[in-house]
Amino acid sequence: MHPRSVDRLDREVSARPTDCTSQSSSSWFIKALLPLTAVPTDQQPLLRRDSVLSISDHIPLPNLPFTKRYGRCHQIIHYGSNSTTRLHKDQAHSQLLAIKVYRHSILNEPPSSSQSTSIHPNHPNILPILDILHNERSELCLVMPYCAGGDLGTFLSRNRPIPTMEADCILTQILRALDYLHKHGIAHRDIRLETVLLTANGAVKIAGFGDGHIRQVWEQSAACATSTLAVAEQPRPRSTSFPAPKPLTLPWPLNAWSRHISTFACVSAKSHKSAFGTASLPYTPPEGFHHFVRRHSEGNLDFDDHDPRPADVWATAMIYMALVTGRLLWRSARLHCEDARYLEYLEARCGKDGFTPIESLGARRRNIIYAMLDPRPDKRITTAALMQSEWIQGIEVCQAGDKGF
């Protein structure tokens, strides 16, 4: 069966909308999350009834050293190549926080006091950055809410595959966050199971902020603080009118694969290893490899002419299929280095019977997934079109996912 065009998706849908708020669905999800939680409920900010207000209203205490604000480390949550993520308890609000500590500075300036995180995207399904500062050892620290549900990769390894209606709920939350970013000209560029977190209530939080984003948050916040101070020191002219609002400046500009440029420079165009790293390899669309090989062969590492937003859509489809099947569809979609499963998909999507894992989803889901996994980025469905599709419109997201708690 040929994949349907996006224009015909809604006309061919007949299934009833799913509802992830049903009692059986909710109880299944909470039971699946329980084994991941080792911290008492009353100490988990994302599990308490007042969690939404307590997290969104979190205001770092000024002029206090790191330990006075966030106490000592209770546990190491994750080890990275240049950072560790540690579990701390906020001294002022008695809430658990995840603090990412960089072993080597990613900033272009010496350590200073904490900066505002207001330019970080604010959305219920995007993990907020509560504070960014240096500790007593001059290490850069990123303060975020603690997500007791872990990441989707860990969750899937213990509950594979998950019910379709739960996968629909998770997919919709991811798309809501990406649609918010894409509408502001922003691409995430690293969507995968490991960068999608779950709260204890099952709400999705997109994480995986790159060093470039953190650096931009710090530098723009410092620049804003400097300009504000300079303006404050100048005498104000008398006026009865209110000042015009400033435009919102958001991070993660569309500079395509610039997050990986340092890696690109070290990888041969003829190498069979991905410049995106092993973790991101299955989620990388064909055009990602194509642009890397073409630019590298020309000796030019400028990727600004390529819009990476369609790549976020491709990666999201890969996540959804992993949730409903319990495994990734293929290992690589790289040109001339594809694995057998991806080659089978390319042939089957234009064949009479279609690709079995996708065909088994039914007409409503099948057509959308085909549109998300279109090998041609200019033909791939956008997040805006996805949010208007009958399938996504018919999914009623649970309250936790809708409010982000």
Phi and psi in degrees as a GROMACS rama.xvg file:
@    title "Ramachandran Plot"
@    xaxis  label "Phi"
@    yaxis  label "Psi"
@TYPE xy
-74.4187  141.807  HIS-2
-60.487  136.644  PRO-3
-74.1087  151.249  ARG-4
-71.4632  155.947  SER-5
-61.6411  -33.672  VAL-6
-65.3773  -23.4458  ASP-7
-101.072  2.11586  ARG-8
-60.5136  -49.1833  LEU-9
-69.6705  -28.9705  ASP-10
-74.3452  -19.0208  ARG-11
-101.73  9.30201  GLU-12
-95.4096  134.824  VAL-13
-136.226  -11.5379  SER-14
-70.8089  154.629  ALA-15
-76.9462  150.582  ARG-16
-66.6611  146.38  PRO-17
-85.3891  159.272  THR-18
-135.483  107.944  ASP-19
-87.1043  10.2396  CYS-20
-97.9373  2.50401  THR-21
-65.0917  157.688  SER-22
-63.3016  -44.0961  GLN-23
-66.2619  -39.1373  SER-24
-65.1208  -47.5324  SER-25
-64.0529  -43.3652  SER-26
-64.5852  -37.2394  SER-27
-62.622  -43.749  TRP-28
-66.4013  -44.6518  PHE-29
-63.3546  -40.3192  ILE-30
-63.4581  -36.7509  LYS-31
-67.7817  -29.8803  ALA-32
-83.5408  -25.1246  LEU-33
-55.0794  -42.8342  LEU-34
-62.5929  -18.6161  PRO-35
-82.775  -10.9225  LEU-36
-102.503  119.665  THR-37
-117.086  5.14055  ALA-38
-107.564  138.784  VAL-39
-53.2257  144.572  PRO-40
-58.7226  -40.1744  THR-41
-69.3882  -9.88355  ASP-42
-103.423  2.66869  GLN-43
-99.991  110.04  GLN-44
-64.0051  -25.9282  PRO-45
-88.9696  0.376779  LEU-46
-110.121  -18.2009  LEU-47
-75.834  154.979  ARG-48
-65.124  -28.5968  ARG-49
-95.7619  18.6938  ASP-50
-64.5208  -38.0635  SER-51
-61.4147  -47.3959  VAL-52
-70.4752  -38.9813  LEU-53
-67.7925  -34.8555  SER-54
-80.577  -47.2789  ILE-55
-66.6097  -27.4822  SER-56
-94.1203  9.28742  ASP-57
-64.9709  119.619  HIS-58
-120.651  114.723  ILE-59
-58.7458  140.092  PRO-60
-77.2504  121.162  LEU-61
-72.781  158.171  PRO-62
57.4846  29.3455  ASN-63
-120.654  138.704  LEU-64
-64.5352  164.647  PRO-65
-55.533  -48.2123  PHE-66
-64.738  -35.3296  THR-67
-66.277  -33.0226  LYS-68
-78.608  -47.5095  ARG-69
-121.098  4.08204  TYR-70
68.1332  -162.93  GLY-71
-91.6825  160.311  ARG-72
-70.2981  130.752  CYS-73
-92.7553  -31.0652  HIS-74
-165.22  146.94  GLN-75
-87.8357  119.547  ILE-76
-88.7391  -38.9726  ILE-77
-152.62  139.051  HIS-78
-104.537  128.99  TYR-79
-119.222  176.264  GLY-80
-67.4866  -32.6812  SER-81
-129.099  11.8965  ASN-82
-158.481  162.822  SER-83
-130.147  144.907  THR-84
-106.167  125.113  THR-85
-122.251  151.48  ARG-86
-93.6961  121.655  LEU-87
-124.763  164.933  HIS-88
-118.391  120.338  LYS-89
-62.6463  121.779  ASP-90
-67.8271  -30.4771  GLN-91
-83.1095  -37.6725  ALA-92
-110.261  -1.99476  HIS-93
54.2943  44.3322  SER-94
-119.953  148.921  GLN-95
-81.5841  136.341  LEU-96
-131.026  149.663  LEU-97
-100.394  121.84  ALA-98
-118.433  119.321  ILE-99
-89.2339  120.927  LYS-100
-111.852  121.607  VAL-101
-86.143  128.922  TYR-102
-75.0502  -32.8599  ARG-103
-123.6  136.203  HIS-104
-63.4804  139.614  SER-105
-106.351  4.5381  ILE-106
-95.0973  159.127  LEU-107
-99.6851  16.8358  ASN-108
-143.961  159.787  GLU-109
-67.4161  160.583  PRO-110
-58.1376  146.21  PRO-111
-149.562  -168.727  SER-112
-69.9372  172.546  SER-113
-66.5115  156.282  SER-114
-117.986  159.116  GLN-115
-69.4968  147.577  SER-116
-112.267  25.0675  THR-117
-68.3783  -22.5695  SER-118
-84.2231  -5.06389  ILE-119
-69.8315  138.107  HIS-120
-53.8179  133.787  PRO-121
-109.969  104.64  ASN-122
-150.779  145.822  HIS-123
-58.1262  -25.7356  PRO-124
-108.46  18.5583  ASN-125
-117.527  127.959  ILE-126
-62.3734  120.528  LEU-127
-74.9012  152.561  PRO-128
-103.189  113.294  ILE-129
-81.3169  -32.2556  LEU-130
-160.663  152.577  ASP-131
-139.63  121.14  ILE-132
-158.474  177.587  LEU-133
-108.518  142.642  HIS-134
-86.4472  -172.778  ASN-135
-65.6072  -18.6848  GLU-136
-95.7809  13.6949  ARG-137
63.4447  27.4459  SER-138
-94.4696  135.647  GLU-139
-69.1091  132.923  LEU-140
-126.298  135.173  CYS-141
-113.183  116.3  LEU-142
-99.4662  123.733  VAL-143
-137.044  159.716  MET-144
-64.0105  148.698  PRO-145
-83.7316  120.531  TYR-146
-97.1974  104.407  CYS-147
-68.4117  -19.9109  ALA-148
-78.6592  -8.70437  GLY-149
75.5151  -166.182  GLY-150
-96.6004  165.863  ASP-151
-64.1427  -30.4905  LEU-152
-62.5183  -46.6388  GLY-153
-66.4168  -42.0901  THR-154
-61.6085  -42.6558  PHE-155
-69.3372  -32.8645  LEU-156
-65.1476  -22.0451  SER-157
-103.788  -13.1763  ARG-158
-140.326  58.6915  ASN-159
-106.223  140.181  ARG-160
-76.5495  173.802  PRO-161
-104.078  159.47  ILE-162
-56.235  145.887  PRO-163
-59.421  -40.3837  THR-164
-65.4874  -31.4915  MET-165
-72.253  -38.1491  GLU-166
-63.7862  -38.3239  ALA-167
-60.7825  -42.7393  ASP-168
-63.5126  -44.4379  CYS-169
-64.8118  -44.1903  ILE-170
-58.2422  -44.9458  LEU-171
-62.5375  -40.0092  THR-172
-65.7142  -40.2901  GLN-173
-62.4207  -44.1404  ILE-174
-65.2261  -36.4252  LEU-175
-61.244  -44.3476  ARG-176
-65.8211  -44.7762  ALA-177
-66.6832  -37.7603  LEU-178
-63.3252  -38.8132  ASP-179
-61.0869  -45.524  TYR-180
-65.7987  -46.7618  LEU-181
-64.1463  -35.2771  HIS-182
-66.0702  -23.0584  LYS-183
-98.5218  16.7886  HIS-184
70.7414  33.3807  GLY-185
-121.951  140.817  ILE-186
-122.175  143.718  ALA-187
-79.9233  -48.1689  HIS-188
74.7048  4.14203  ARG-189
-147.165  42.1184  ASP-190
-76.2601  122.152  ILE-191
-160.972  173.704  ARG-192
-56.6945  -35.9989  LEU-193
-78.4891  -14.8248  GLU-194
-105.057  9.30179  THR-195
-112.077  115.197  VAL-196
-102.158  161.717  LEU-197
-124.995  135.739  LEU-198
-78.8012  173.505  THR-199
-64.7901  -22.5759  ALA-200
-91.2219  -3.86665  ASN-201
98.2964  6.52421  GLY-202
-75.1011  144.628  ALA-203
-88.1244  137.368  VAL-204
-132.185  115.544  LYS-205
-79.4451  127.619  ILE-206
-122.471  -145.025  ALA-207
77.2973  40.688  GLY-208
-73.2095  128.046  PHE-209
-76.2672  162.601  GLY-210
-60.2449  -34.9628  ASP-211
-62.1862  -38.6546  GLY-212
-66.0039  -45.6728  HIS-213
-62.716  -41.1986  ILE-214
-62.6204  -39.504  ARG-215
-69.4233  -38.8224  GLN-216
-59.2557  -45.3575  VAL-217
-65.4301  -49.3973  TRP-218
-67.4808  -42.1238  GLU-219
-68.8864  -36.4442  GLN-220
-66.3973  -40.1562  SER-221
-65.1503  -39.9895  ALA-222
-65.6209  -41.304  ALA-223
-63.8073  -41.1724  CYS-224
-64.7343  -39.5743  ALA-225
-66.1276  -44.8845  THR-226
-66.9842  -36.634  SER-227
-64.4349  -40.7625  THR-228
-65.531  -40.6268  LEU-229
-64.6397  -40.0749  ALA-230
-67.7584  -37.7531  VAL-231
-65.4116  -30.7167  ALA-232
-78.6503  -15.2645  GLU-233
-84.232  146.563  GLN-234
-65.91  135.1  PRO-235
-88.3184  127.617  ARG-236
-69.8635  147.341  PRO-237
-72.2515  129.891  ARG-238
-156.097  146.28  SER-239
-96.5493  -4.53977  THR-240
-93.8767  154.973  SER-241
-88.2196  147.85  PHE-242
-66.8052  147.812  PRO-243
-70.2419  142.579  ALA-244
-66.0578  144.467  PRO-245
-82.5631  144.723  LYS-246
-67.4826  145.969  PRO-247
-77.3765  125.365  LEU-248
-103.477  121.152  THR-249
-108.716  151.22  LEU-250
-80.6963  -168.784  PRO-251
54.0425  57.5479  TRP-252
-64.2993  162.953  PRO-253
-77.8372  69.5078  LEU-254
-105.333  34.337  ASN-255
51.6115  -123.548  ALA-256
-93.2746  27.9521  TRP-257
-62.2749  -23.9385  SER-258
-60.1259  -28.4813  ARG-259
-105.793  11.005  HIS-260
-60.7655  -40.6412  ILE-261
-61.6159  -32.1136  SER-262
-76.4176  -38.6542  THR-263
-56.4404  -40.4527  PHE-264
-64.5024  -17.1526  ALA-265
-104.069  3.12867  CYS-266
-117.29  130.417  VAL-267
-72.4319  145.202  SER-268
-65.8326  -21.0547  ALA-269
-93.8131  -2.08193  LYS-270
-70.7768  145.857  SER-271
-86.2186  -2.98943  HIS-272
-91.7273  143.548  LYS-273
-79.4324  140.284  SER-274
-74.2496  -8.60296  ALA-275
-88.5992  -5.779  PHE-276
89.6851  156.332  GLY-277
-61.7755  -40.2658  THR-278
-63.9037  -38.2783  ALA-279
-89.1768  -9.82023  SER-280
-55.2794  -49.3805  LEU-281
-66.7637  -19.8715  PRO-282
-94.5522  -4.55139  TYR-283
-81.1083  125.854  THR-284
-75.4867  166.343  PRO-285
-56.6362  -38.7518  PRO-286
-67.5316  -24.0728  GLU-287
-62.9975  -46.1103  GLY-288
-68.7055  -38.0545  PHE-289
-62.0491  -45.9888  HIS-290
-69.0531  -34.9148  HIS-291
-64.1168  -48.9346  PHE-292
-64.1209  -43.3722  VAL-293
-65.3682  -46.8832  ARG-294
-69.117  -38.9823  ARG-295
-66.4744  -39.5096  HIS-296
-66.336  -26.4984  SER-297
-88.0897  -1.98297  GLU-298
70.0595  25.2554  GLY-299
-125.589  122.353  ASN-300
-104.409  26.4934  LEU-301
-93.35  113.192  ASP-302
-107.996  16.4397  PHE-303
-68.8796  -12.983  ASP-304
-88.2632  4.8628  ASP-305
-117.836  125.342  HIS-306
-83.3389  117.025  ASP-307
-87.6177  -0.355565  PRO-308
-61.5617  -38.4749  ARG-309
-60.2625  -27.0197  PRO-310
-66.0639  -34.2627  ALA-311
-62.9389  -37.8161  ASP-312
-66.1636  -44.1831  VAL-313
-58.956  -48.3666  TRP-314
-63.326  -35.4329  ALA-315
-66.4206  -38.9245  THR-316
-63.8503  -38.2797  ALA-317
-63.3755  -39.5756  MET-318
-63.2204  -45.8866  ILE-319
-60.9211  -44.1252  TYR-320
-65.9966  -33.582  MET-321
-66.3961  -36.2163  ALA-322
-66.5728  -41.7955  LEU-323
-86.7776  -19.4252  VAL-324
-108.429  -17.3864  THR-325
86.6646  4.49523  GLY-326
-156.61  159.399  ARG-327
-73.182  145.49  LEU-328
-64.8221  -39.632  LEU-329
-155.435  169.323  TRP-330
-89.8012  -31.2638  ARG-331
-157.638  143.305  SER-332
-114.589  22.4963  ALA-333
-70.5891  136.87  ARG-334
-59.9807  129.855  LEU-335
70.0886  -1.00546  HIS-336
-129.652  20.748  CYS-337
-66.8915  150.996  GLU-338
-85.7502  171.902  ASP-339
-63.1203  -34.2887  ALA-340
-66.4733  -39.2905  ARG-341
-69.7809  -39.5059  TYR-342
-62.6688  -38.093  LEU-343
-63.1036  -39.1718  GLU-344
-64.5256  -45.9517  TYR-345
-58.1219  -39.8819  LEU-346
-74.2801  -40.4249  GLU-347
-74.086  -32.3633  ALA-348
-65.2344  -21.8876  ARG-349
-105.494  4.17293  CYS-350
-92.8704  -179.31  GLY-351
-72.0628  -39.805  LYS-352
-92.1723  -15.0659  ASP-353
75.3125  -178.17  GLY-354
-89.6985  118.134  PHE-355
-52.6612  -49.7099  THR-356
-58.3516  -32.4741  PRO-357
-84.1568  -38.6423  ILE-358
-60.9093  -31.7975  GLU-359
-69.9911  -9.78016  SER-360
-77.7003  -17.4659  LEU-361
95.4962  164.452  GLY-362
-59.1813  -44.6832  ALA-363
-60.3181  -51.5217  ARG-364
-77.2582  -38.3284  ARG-365
-56.5029  -49.3327  ARG-366
-64.594  -38.4741  ASN-367
-67.2998  -44.381  ILE-368
-63.2696  -41.578  ILE-369
-57.4068  -42.3935  TYR-370
-67.2825  -33.2437  ALA-371
-74.1484  -28.8462  MET-372
-104.372  33.1004  LEU-373
-72.3648  124.871  ASP-374
-62.473  -17.9531  PRO-375
-95.0263  111.718  ARG-376
-61.1205  -32.2104  PRO-377
-73.7312  -17.9567  ASP-378
-99.5303  -9.74698  LYS-379
-69.0075  141.713  ARG-380
-64.3748  146.347  ILE-381
-93.4677  166.023  THR-382
-65.2925  -33.7615  THR-383
-63.6196  -43.9072  ALA-384
-67.9701  -35.3142  ALA-385
-63.2031  -42.8587  LEU-386
-66.8908  -20.93  MET-387
-95.2679  -5.70465  GLN-388
-69.5257  153.638  SER-389
-64.464  -34.6728  GLU-390
-64.0742  -53.8754  TRP-391
-67.1568  -37.8174  ILE-392
-61.7259  -30.235  GLN-393
-84.6772  -5.82771  GLY-394
-87.5619  120.599  ILE-395
-94.628  106.924  GLU-396
-72.4165  142.432  VAL-397
-61.6505  159.596  CYS-398
-61.4704  -38.2038  GLN-399
-61.6166  -44.645  ALA-400
-69.6407  -33.6181  GLY-401
-70.1579  -38.1173  ASP-402
-96.2778  -16.5197  LYS-403
80.135  32.8753  GLY-404
